Amino acid sequence: MRQLRGQERAITANRQTSWAFADAFVAEDAALRWARERAREAGMRSVSSGTGAALRLLAATADAKAVAEIGTGTGVSGIHLLHGMRPDGVLTTVDSEPEMQQFARQAFRAAGFAGNRARFIPGRALDVLPRLADGGYDLVFFDADRSECLEYLGESLRLLRPGGLVCFEGVFANGRTVDSAAQPAEVLRLRELLRSVRESTVLQSSLLPVGDGLLCAVKRA
């Protein structure tokens, strides 16, 4: 039994080391480090390096020209998305805190992106999303109010072109999503989101174990 427990601890430690290695696999430049520092100073959580790298890869795989981001923050995820998008692509990024978007503008500029590569829209997500074009986006990324995630899913199905991608960050909720103890309403909503995406006949999905969990799905053609 002691030997078995020792093996389990070794496996767990190896997995944690492997996950840490994977999360840091893509090096981040000075602009990203600056944006992360602004987020830390503001007490905000930004996507992990691994999540950012996954978003960059997905945007590149989709050959994305039009991406919608809900939750600008200080620009960490936006920089990764822009790096993956086509050189003529435009990121539409929405946030309820315009002062954070000002940091993102600076970060995008420091990363070498022209001003016309990003369209900043201040406002509450569920007020802004209905104004965006039907079928006009190759990828839609959500890093916003978890309690509204099901509404975001509904909007994403309208916004995406056939073959487009939708991604939700933070679906593990620091482990609470799979914790059997009583959980707050936002975690229950995340569980509903996971179930809805997994059971959807319109979406082909995968749950990536990067950062705090990245739920991704392709809208079937």
Contacts in CASP RR format, 6 or more apart in sequence:
PFRMAT RR
TARGET T0000
AUTHOR 0000-0000-0000
METHOD contacts of the structure
MODEL  1
MRQLRGQERAITANRQTSWAFADAFVAEDAALRWARERAREAGMRSVSSG
TGAALRLLAATADAKAVAEIGTGTGVSGIHLLHGMRPDGVLTTVDSEPEM
QQFARQAFRAAGFAGNRARFIPGRALDVLPRLADGGYDLVFFDADRSECL
EYLGESLRLLRPGGLVCFEGVFANGRTVDSAAQPAEVLRLRELLRSVRES
TVLQSSLLPVGDGLLCAVKRA
19 209 0 8 1.000
22 50 0 8 1.000
22 210 0 8 1.000
23 48 0 8 1.000
23 49 0 8 1.000
23 50 0 8 1.000
23 210 0 8 1.000
23 211 0 8 1.000
24 49 0 8 1.000
24 50 0 8 1.000
25 49 0 8 1.000
25 50 0 8 1.000
25 53 0 8 1.000
26 49 0 8 1.000
26 50 0 8 1.000
26 52 0 8 1.000
26 53 0 8 1.000
26 56 0 8 1.000
28 36 0 8 1.000
28 49 0 8 1.000
29 111 0 8 1.000
30 110 0 8 1.000
31 79 0 8 1.000
31 107 0 8 1.000
31 108 0 8 1.000
31 110 0 8 1.000
31 111 0 8 1.000
31 112 0 8 1.000
32 76 0 8 1.000
32 79 0 8 1.000
32 80 0 8 1.000
32 107 0 8 1.000
32 111 0 8 1.000
34 106 0 8 1.000
34 107 0 8 1.000
34 110 0 8 1.000
35 46 0 8 1.000
35 74 0 8 1.000
35 75 0 8 1.000
35 76 0 8 1.000
35 79 0 8 1.000
35 103 0 8 1.000
35 104 0 8 1.000
35 107 0 8 1.000
36 46 0 8 1.000
36 74 0 8 1.000
36 76 0 8 1.000
38 74 0 8 1.000
38 103 0 8 1.000
38 107 0 8 1.000
39 45 0 8 1.000
39 46 0 8 1.000
39 73 0 8 1.000
39 74 0 8 1.000
39 76 0 8 1.000
42 74 0 8 1.000
42 100 0 8 1.000
42 103 0 8 1.000
44 73 0 8 1.000
44 74 0 8 1.000
44 100 0 8 1.000
46 73 0 8 1.000
46 74 0 8 1.000
46 75 0 8 1.000
46 76 0 8 1.000
46 77 0 8 1.000
47 55 0 8 1.000
47 76 0 8 1.000
47 77 0 8 1.000
47 80 0 8 1.000
47 143 0 8 1.000
47 169 0 8 1.000
47 211 0 8 1.000
48 210 0 8 1.000
48 211 0 8 1.000
48 212 0 8 1.000
50 210 0 8 1.000
50 211 0 8 1.000
51 77 0 8 1.000
51 169 0 8 1.000
51 210 0 8 1.000
51 211 0 8 1.000
51 212 0 8 1.000
51 213 0 8 1.000
51 214 0 8 1.000
52 76 0 8 1.000
52 77 0 8 1.000
52 80 0 8 1.000
52 210 0 8 1.000
53 80 0 8 1.000
53 210 0 8 1.000
54 208 0 8 1.000
54 210 0 8 1.000
54 214 0 8 1.000
54 216 0 8 1.000
55 77 0 8 1.000
55 78 0 8 1.000
55 80 0 8 1.000
55 81 0 8 1.000
55 141 0 8 1.000
55 167 0 8 1.000
55 214 0 8 1.000
56 80 0 8 1.000
56 81 0 8 1.000
56 83 0 8 1.000
56 84 0 8 1.000
57 84 0 8 1.000
58 139 0 8 1.000
58 165 0 8 1.000
58 167 0 8 1.000
58 216 0 8 1.000
59 67 0 8 1.000
59 80 0 8 1.000
59 81 0 8 1.000
59 83 0 8 1.000
59 84 0 8 1.000
59 85 0 8 1.000
59 138 0 8 1.000
59 139 0 8 1.000
60 84 0 8 1.000
60 85 0 8 1.000
62 138 0 8 1.000
62 139 0 8 1.000
62 163 0 8 1.000
62 164 0 8 1.000
62 165 0 8 1.000
63 86 0 8 1.000
63 138 0 8 1.000
64 81 0 8 1.000
64 84 0 8 1.000
64 85 0 8 1.000
64 86 0 8 1.000
64 89 0 8 1.000
64 138 0 8 1.000
64 139 0 8 1.000
65 85 0 8 1.000
65 86 0 8 1.000
65 88 0 8 1.000
65 89 0 8 1.000
65 90 0 8 1.000
65 138 0 8 1.000
66 89 0 8 1.000
66 90 0 8 1.000
66 92 0 8 1.000
66 136 0 8 1.000
66 137 0 8 1.000
66 138 0 8 1.000
67 81 0 8 1.000
67 85 0 8 1.000
67 89 0 8 1.000
67 90 0 8 1.000
67 91 0 8 1.000
67 92 0 8 1.000
67 137 0 8 1.000
67 138 0 8 1.000
67 139 0 8 1.000
67 140 0 8 1.000
67 141 0 8 1.000
68 91 0 8 1.000
68 92 0 8 1.000
68 93 0 8 1.000
68 94 0 8 1.000
68 132 0 8 1.000
68 137 0 8 1.000
68 139 0 8 1.000
68 140 0 8 1.000
68 141 0 8 1.000
68 159 0 8 1.000
69 77 0 8 1.000
69 78 0 8 1.000
69 81 0 8 1.000
69 91 0 8 1.000
69 92 0 8 1.000
69 93 0 8 1.000
69 94 0 8 1.000
69 140 0 8 1.000
69 141 0 8 1.000
69 143 0 8 1.000
70 94 0 8 1.000
70 95 0 8 1.000
70 125 0 8 1.000
70 129 0 8 1.000
70 140 0 8 1.000
70 141 0 8 1.000
70 142 0 8 1.000
70 143 0 8 1.000
70 144 0 8 1.000
70 152 0 8 1.000
71 77 0 8 1.000
71 93 0 8 1.000
71 94 0 8 1.000
71 95 0 8 1.000
71 125 0 8 1.000
71 142 0 8 1.000
71 143 0 8 1.000
71 144 0 8 1.000
72 78 0 8 1.000
72 93 0 8 1.000
72 94 0 8 1.000
72 95 0 8 1.000
72 100 0 8 1.000
72 101 0 8 1.000
72 104 0 8 1.000
72 120 0 8 1.000
73 95 0 8 1.000
73 97 0 8 1.000
73 100 0 8 1.000
73 101 0 8 1.000
73 103 0 8 1.000
73 104 0 8 1.000
73 143 0 8 1.000
74 100 0 8 1.000
74 103 0 8 1.000
74 104 0 8 1.000
74 107 0 8 1.000
75 93 0 8 1.000
75 103 0 8 1.000
75 104 0 8 1.000
75 107 0 8 1.000
75 108 0 8 1.000
76 107 0 8 1.000
77 141 0 8 1.000
77 143 0 8 1.000
77 169 0 8 1.000
78 91 0 8 1.000
78 93 0 8 1.000
78 104 0 8 1.000
78 108 0 8 1.000
78 118 0 8 1.000
79 107 0 8 1.000
79 108 0 8 1.000
79 111 0 8 1.000
79 113 0 8 1.000
81 91 0 8 1.000
81 139 0 8 1.000
81 141 0 8 1.000
82 91 0 8 1.000
82 108 0 8 1.000
82 111 0 8 1.000
82 113 0 8 1.000
82 117 0 8 1.000
82 118 0 8 1.000
83 111 0 8 1.000
85 91 0 8 1.000
89 117 0 8 1.000
90 116 0 8 1.000
90 117 0 8 1.000
90 118 0 8 1.000
90 119 0 8 1.000
91 117 0 8 1.000
91 118 0 8 1.000
91 119 0 8 1.000
92 118 0 8 1.000
92 119 0 8 1.000
92 121 0 8 1.000
92 132 0 8 1.000
92 137 0 8 1.000
93 101 0 8 1.000
93 104 0 8 1.000
93 118 0 8 1.000
93 119 0 8 1.000
93 120 0 8 1.000
93 121 0 8 1.000
94 121 0 8 1.000
94 122 0 8 1.000
94 123 0 8 1.000
94 125 0 8 1.000
94 128 0 8 1.000
94 129 0 8 1.000
95 101 0 8 1.000
95 104 0 8 1.000
95 120 0 8 1.000
95 122 0 8 1.000
95 123 0 8 1.000
96 122 0 8 1.000
96 123 0 8 1.000
96 124 0 8 1.000
96 125 0 8 1.000
97 122 0 8 1.000
98 122 0 8 1.000
98 123 0 8 1.000
101 120 0 8 1.000
101 122 0 8 1.000
104 118 0 8 1.000
104 120 0 8 1.000
105 118 0 8 1.000
105 120 0 8 1.000
108 115 0 8 1.000
108 117 0 8 1.000
108 118 0 8 1.000
109 115 0 8 1.000
121 128 0 8 1.000
125 144 0 8 1.000
125 145 0 8 1.000
125 148 0 8 1.000
125 152 0 8 1.000
126 148 0 8 1.000
126 151 0 8 1.000
126 155 0 8 1.000
129 152 0 8 1.000
129 155 0 8 1.000
129 159 0 8 1.000
130 155 0 8 1.000
132 159 0 8 1.000
133 159 0 8 1.000
134 158 0 8 1.000
134 159 0 8 1.000
135 158 0 8 1.000
135 159 0 8 1.000
135 160 0 8 1.000
135 161 0 8 1.000
136 159 0 8 1.000
136 160 0 8 1.000
136 161 0 8 1.000
137 159 0 8 1.000
137 160 0 8 1.000
137 161 0 8 1.000
137 164 0 8 1.000
138 160 0 8 1.000
138 161 0 8 1.000
138 164 0 8 1.000
138 165 0 8 1.000
139 160 0 8 1.000
139 164 0 8 1.000
139 165 0 8 1.000
139 166 0 8 1.000
139 167 0 8 1.000
140 156 0 8 1.000
140 159 0 8 1.000
140 160 0 8 1.000
140 165 0 8 1.000
140 166 0 8 1.000
140 167 0 8 1.000
141 166 0 8 1.000
141 167 0 8 1.000
141 169 0 8 1.000
142 149 0 8 1.000
142 152 0 8 1.000
142 156 0 8 1.000
142 166 0 8 1.000
142 167 0 8 1.000
142 168 0 8 1.000
142 169 0 8 1.000
143 169 0 8 1.000
143 170 0 8 1.000
144 152 0 8 1.000
145 186 0 8 1.000
146 170 0 8 1.000
146 173 0 8 1.000
146 186 0 8 1.000
146 187 0 8 1.000
146 189 0 8 1.000
146 190 0 8 1.000
147 185 0 8 1.000
147 186 0 8 1.000
147 189 0 8 1.000
148 189 0 8 1.000
149 168 0 8 1.000
149 189 0 8 1.000
149 190 0 8 1.000
149 192 0 8 1.000
149 193 0 8 1.000
150 189 0 8 1.000
150 192 0 8 1.000
150 193 0 8 1.000
150 196 0 8 1.000
152 168 0 8 1.000
153 166 0 8 1.000
153 168 0 8 1.000
153 193 0 8 1.000
153 196 0 8 1.000
153 197 0 8 1.000
156 166 0 8 1.000
157 166 0 8 1.000
157 202 0 8 1.000
157 203 0 8 1.000
157 219 0 8 1.000
160 166 0 8 1.000
160 219 0 8 1.000
161 219 0 8 1.000
162 219 0 8 1.000
162 220 0 8 1.000
162 221 0 8 1.000
163 218 0 8 1.000
163 219 0 8 1.000
163 220 0 8 1.000
163 221 0 8 1.000
164 218 0 8 1.000
164 219 0 8 1.000
165 216 0 8 1.000
165 217 0 8 1.000
165 218 0 8 1.000
165 219 0 8 1.000
166 203 0 8 1.000
166 216 0 8 1.000
166 217 0 8 1.000
166 219 0 8 1.000
167 214 0 8 1.000
167 215 0 8 1.000
167 216 0 8 1.000
167 217 0 8 1.000
168 193 0 8 1.000
168 214 0 8 1.000
168 215 0 8 1.000
168 216 0 8 1.000
169 212 0 8 1.000
169 213 0 8 1.000
169 214 0 8 1.000
170 190 0 8 1.000
170 211 0 8 1.000
170 212 0 8 1.000
170 213 0 8 1.000
170 214 0 8 1.000
171 177 0 8 1.000
171 190 0 8 1.000
171 193 0 8 1.000
171 194 0 8 1.000
171 207 0 8 1.000
171 212 0 8 1.000
171 213 0 8 1.000
171 214 0 8 1.000
171 215 0 8 1.000
172 178 0 8 1.000
172 211 0 8 1.000
172 212 0 8 1.000
172 213 0 8 1.000
173 183 0 8 1.000
173 186 0 8 1.000
173 187 0 8 1.000
173 190 0 8 1.000
173 212 0 8 1.000
174 212 0 8 1.000
176 183 0 8 1.000
176 184 0 8 1.000
176 187 0 8 1.000
177 183 0 8 1.000
177 187 0 8 1.000
177 190 0 8 1.000
177 191 0 8 1.000
177 194 0 8 1.000
193 215 0 8 1.000
194 207 0 8 1.000
194 215 0 8 1.000
197 203 0 8 1.000
197 205 0 8 1.000
197 215 0 8 1.000
197 217 0 8 1.000
198 205 0 8 1.000
200 217 0 8 1.000
201 220 0 8 1.000
202 219 0 8 1.000
202 220 0 8 1.000
203 217 0 8 1.000
203 218 0 8 1.000
203 219 0 8 1.000
203 220 0 8 1.000
204 217 0 8 1.000
204 218 0 8 1.000
204 220 0 8 1.000
205 215 0 8 1.000
205 216 0 8 1.000
205 217 0 8 1.000
205 218 0 8 1.000
206 215 0 8 1.000
206 216 0 8 1.000
206 217 0 8 1.000
207 213 0 8 1.000
207 214 0 8 1.000
207 215 0 8 1.000
207 216 0 8 1.000
208 214 0 8 1.000
208 215 0 8 1.000
208 216 0 8 1.000
END
